[in-house]
Each structure stands twice: as structure tokens, then as C-alpha cells.
Amino acid sequence: MAKRVAIVGAGVSGLASIKCCLEEGLEPTCFERSDDLGGLWRFTEHVEEGRASLYKSVVSNSSKEMSCYSDFPFPEDYPNFVPNALFLEYLKLYANRFNLLKCIQFKTKVCSVTKRPDFAISGQWEVVTMHEGKQSSAIFDAVMVCTGFLTNPSLPLDSFPGINSFKGQYFHSRQYKHPDIFKDKQVLVVGMGNSGTDIAVEASHLAKKVFLSTTGGAWVISRVYTSGYPWDMVFMTRCQNMFRNCLPTPIMSWLLARKMNSWFNHVNYGLAPADRTQLREPVLNDELPGRIITGKVLIKPGIKEVKENSVIFHNTAKEEPIDIIVFATGYTFAFPFLDESIVKVEAGQASLYKYIIPAHLQKPTLAVIGLIKPLGSMVPTGETQARWAVQVLKGTVALPPPNVMIQEVNERKENKHNGYGLCYCKALQTDYIPYIDDLLKSINAKPNLLLMFLTDPRLALSVFFGPCSPYQFRLTGTGKWEGARQAIMMQWERTLKATKTRFVSESPSPFDYLLKLFSFLILLVAVFLIFL
């Protein structure tokens, strides 16, 4: 059994990994190259090498009830979608609550992680680190890599003919911090992910003109969803997930398009995805349609040519004057401290069983946490991965033979879709609820809905029809949290508390009373017929 565990990175997944190790009696040592915890969520005015970078205005895309650690809810007074400064504060509260700081070595860069000569027997690793110019090495029984995938910007300049002749300023979105640089400028943002859209909207408040260039388009949704509730608390339920996965993909794609267009018609705004079958991560932005309809942001196709002071887009001969180009063209990822024979990155993904364990290792003593893109929050996803990985490291969860794991990894890479539900065909994409349930099942922590309906029907209804919040992952089995049931039953109250800061009495409608009475009568008739 692994005893000493090296953890690389003290971000969201790194903190969860430390906690999971401590809970299972392991001895974690976390190496963090910067001077504080938080990873992506720690804003700095300057970009730091090897660490994710964010801009000042970043707000979480997942609501607080859906993006918390499964046994540590956000404070009640936090807004439903959390600004980065408050998110960092939450992570520090988590670290202090579970006494994680004692395990972290700050300002310590991991230089290399290599197998020991006797790895086939011991499964041990030699970890070489650098702290204040001094190099040292230590032996560990296992390693958990928690460095994320937003550190290496992808900047394919060869795809933009003429860019070298451009006399204006251009940079990757990773470099962006504040919108002041756009004042009175003509700005082009290339790429319509969450970052590109955010930057375009921010720039539109100060710039003379803003263009947002996209080749594939995207669905745009608001954080404020049906009846004003957070989008993910409405969309991410076990009931809806089961319903979606029972429908043929063409029907599901049609229904999804209808729902996305219920806010505004994406075709009329030039935003509709070119491929509406394969699911691309939707863009979360509350302002974009308003900026487009007021002429503050202009949606354009891909770039045909860049000139000294202008850009020509496809399907148009007109040159648009441009002062600044922001390339929001995504990221690649790599593990510079690992040899390719351990984790090889190809076509935007790695050969990891369950997106966690290198399938070919003789001893499963290395885990990669957080290298996945679920349609759900990364916080509970990384935490669940860490819980599962720690059980593997302890030896309480047995893995299948390497050939079986490799076969599963290869099948996943082929991106063959079964024809039902949403099509998660992009690298690292996965269906959030089934993926989490699969990991929980292995550690005997998956909620048993049938048993729950018999023993606690009120809770069962909340679990099945309500938001699939992380507290569900702590109801039973390994890592059970006694506060999980109460957290589930109170989640809507906490959600409304953040918005209902002024008391407003609801005027009762006679129609509401009639509807409730009618529903009650139907229920009585149904019960009568069942027992007749």
C-alpha cells in the first residue's frame, strides 16, 4: 500500500487530493511552485510561468451549490455565481478547516518525477524539486498530478495569413487582465469560448468597435436560467440526464437547440453552432446578446487575411481597421516533469484509465487529477477523482488488467457515439453524472435511489428530480458525510437567500389554489385506482 504521496499543485484538485490522502491515513506532501494556494482562482497582475492565469473580472460558470466540495458548502452569504476573489477565499477556508496547509511546500517547483529502478516491484517514484535555487529529491510511494490544463496557451499564428505584417498589438487571452487597454481602440477577439466572449463583452464597454470572430459558433446561455434559477441547478439533474440519454441524439440535439433559442434566436445573431450534433461546451455569458443587439459587439466569421492595420474576414471583401487582436484560441497541456513513456499527450488527450491512471503502468501509483472537461463543475469532479484515486493507491480498489484498461482508453479515443443522448465527442469531454457515478460505484459511495425511495422518499425525490449537487456524493459509503442530507434539503433555501435580499410578499392567485386542489384530487383518484 502507498504511504507517502507527492501531490503536484495546490489548486482546486490539489487541495482535494491532500484532504483525501489525510482521511485515508496517507502522508501527502504537496509541491506548489507559487507562493500561495488557489491555482486558477488566484488572480495576479502578471502571468506566472506554469500556472493558470485569469482576468480580474472572472466569475464562476457553475453555481456555488454545484461547484463546492462535497462536504464543505460555500458560505450562505456568497452569491450564487462566485467572483474569483471570493472563490479563492472559499479555498482558503477549506484548507484551514481541514488543516491542509501543513502539507504544502510553497515556492517549490517540481523538476522531474521518475520511476525508481525497482519500480516494477515497489511502484515508487523519485521526485526532484527546486526551492529558492536549491534542488532536492525525495522518494514517494505514489504521485498525484494536479496541474490542470490551462497553462500552455495555444497560439496557431500560422492559421492567420499575414499576421507577421500586423503593426498593431496582438496577444493570447492568457495575457489579458484588465479592459483599460481597449479604450477607444478597434478590437478583434478570435475564438468564441468563455474567455473570448467575456473579453469581447468587457472590451465593448470601452472600445470604439469590437469584433468577435468564430468559425464554429456556439450556444450561448445565461447563468440566469428558468424562473431565474442558476442554470446548472435546473439543467443538471438525474431525472433530466436519464431522459436525455434515452432519446436518440438527433431528437436530443433538436430539443437542446429549441431550449438554447428560447432566450434568443442564435441564427439571427450569427452565433448558431455549425455542428449541432456534437456537443460543444456552451458559452456562459449574461451580456453578449445585449451587446450584439446594441451594435457594441459584431460577430464575424473566421479570418481570411491579416494586413498591417486591418483584417479581412471570410465571405467579405471589406477590410476592417483593427488596433488590437486577442487570440482566445484555447490551450494545450503537457507534463514537463514527466517522461513521455509515463504520460503521453496525443491529439489533446492522454492514455488515462477513467481519465486518471496511466493504463500501461506496471504499478498504478501515479494519478492525474482534473484532466477532464465534464459538462459540470471541475471542483466536485476533481474531488471525486481524488477520492477514487486514493482508494486505488491504498489497494482497496482493484483495477482491471492493463490490456483491459488500454482497450477502454482506445475505445474512448475513437469517440464512437452510441446514438443516444448528447454527443460528447471532443477530447476530454464526458457526461458529468454517469462519470461521477461510475467512480462512486467503485468506492461504494454511489447513492442507491431504489433503497432511498423506500427508506427516505423525501430525500430520494430531491436527489432524483433536484439538482445533482456534490452533497449527493457523500450520502453513503466511503467518505460519508453526516451533513449531506441536510445540505441537499436546504440547497434551494441557500440559493434564494443570496438573491432574496429584499422581502417581497407574493400575491396569492385563486388559480394557484384551484390548480393545487385539482392536483390533489388527481392524486387521490390515482391512489384509489392503485389499491382498488
C-alpha positions, 0 to 999 in steps of 0.5 A: 500500500502507498504511504507517502504521496507527492501531490503536484499543485495546490489548486482546486484538485490539489487541495482535494487530493491532500484532504483525501490522502489525510482521511485515508491515513496517507502522508501527502506532501504537496509541491506548489511552485507559487507562493500561495494556494488557489491555482486558477482562482488566484488572480495576479497582475502578471502571468506566472510561468506554469500556472493558470492565469485569469482576468480580474473580472472572472466569475464562476460558470457553475453555481456555488451549490454545484461547484463546492466540495462535497462536504464543505458548502460555500458560505450562505452569504456568497452569491450564487455565481462566485467572483474569483476573489471570493472563490479563492477565499472559499479555498482558503477556508477549506484548507484551514478547516481541514488543516491542509496547509501543513502539507504544502511546500510553497515556492517549490517547483517540481523538476522531474518525477521518475520511476525508481529502478525497482519500480516494477516491484515497489511502484515508487517514484523519485521526485526532484524539486527546486526551492529558492535555487536549491534542488532536492529529491525525495522518494514517494510511494505514489504521485498525484498530478494536479496541474490542470490544463490551462497553462500552455496557451495555444497560439496557431499564428500560422492559421492567420495569413499575414499576421507577421505584417500586423503593426498593431498589438496582438496577444493570447487571452492568457495575457489579458487582465484588465479592459483599460487597454481597449479604450477607444481602440478597434478590437478583434477577439478570435475564438468564441469560448468563455474567455473570448466572449467575456473579453469581447463583452468587457472590451465593448464597454470601452472600445470604439468597435469590437469584433468577435470572430468564430468559425464554429459558433456556439450556444450561448446561455445565461447563468440566469436560467428558468424562473431565474434559477442558476442554470446548472441547478435546473439543467443538471439533474438525474431525472433530466440526464436519464431522459436525455440519454434515452432519446436518440441524439438527433431528437436530443440535439433538436430539443437542446437547440429549441431550449438554447433559442428560447432566450434568443434566436442564435441564427439571427445573431450569427452565433448558431453552432455549425455542428449541432450534433456534437456537443460543444461546451456552451458559452456562459455569458449574461451580456453578449446578446445585449451587446450584439443587439446594441451594435457594441459587439459584431460577430464575424466569421473566421479570418481570411487575411491579416494586413498591417492595420486591418483584417479581412474576414471570410465571405467579405471583401471589406477590410476592417481597421483593427488596433488590437487582436486577442487570440482566445484560441484555447490551450494545450497541456503537457507534463514537463516533469514527466517522461513521455513513456509515463504520460503521453499527450496525443491529439489533446488527450492522454492514455488515462484509465477513467481519465486518471491512471496511466493504463500501461503502468506496471504499478498504478501509483501515479494519478492525474487529477482534473484532466477532464472537461465534464459538462459540470463543475471541475471542483466536485469532479476533481474531488471525486477523482481524488477520492477514487484515486486514493482508494486505488493507491491504498489497494482497496480498489482493484483495477482491471488488467492493463490490456483491459484498461488500454482497450477502454482508453482506445475505445474512448479515443475513437469517440464512437457515439452510441446514438443516444443522448448528447454527443460528447465527442471532443477530447476530454469531454464526458457526461458529468453524472454517469462519470461521477457515478461510475467512480462512486460505484467503485468506492461504494459511495454511489447513492442507491435511489431504489433503497432511498425511495423506500427508506427516505422518499423525501430525500430520494425525490430531491436527489432524483428530480433536484439538482445533482449537487456534490452533497449527493456524493457523500450520502453513503459509503466511503467518505460519508458525510453526516451533513449531506442530507441536510445540505441537499434539503436546504440547497434551494433555501441557500440559493434564494437567500443570496438573491432574496435580499429584499422581502417581497410578499407574493400575491396569492392567485385563486388559480394557484389554489384551484390548480393545487386542489385539482392536483390533489384530487388527481392524486387521490383518484390515482391512489384509489385506482392503485389499491382498488 
